[in-house]
């Protein structure tokens, strides 16, 4: 996805910075969601291991 964003910003034929910004925002939100889920699962696994 990062290559696609770079192509949209610095493309030879069509510059589409708005689409690149939207894709970058989606990528950031996706990474944040994955990070939060991972942290939640880690806390949950530590809590279960303490029992």
Residue pairs with C-beta under 8 A, 6 or more apart in sequence:
1 23
1 27
2 27
4 23
5 20
5 23
5 24
5 27
6 20
8 15
8 16
8 17
8 19
8 20
8 23
9 15
9 16
9 17
9 20
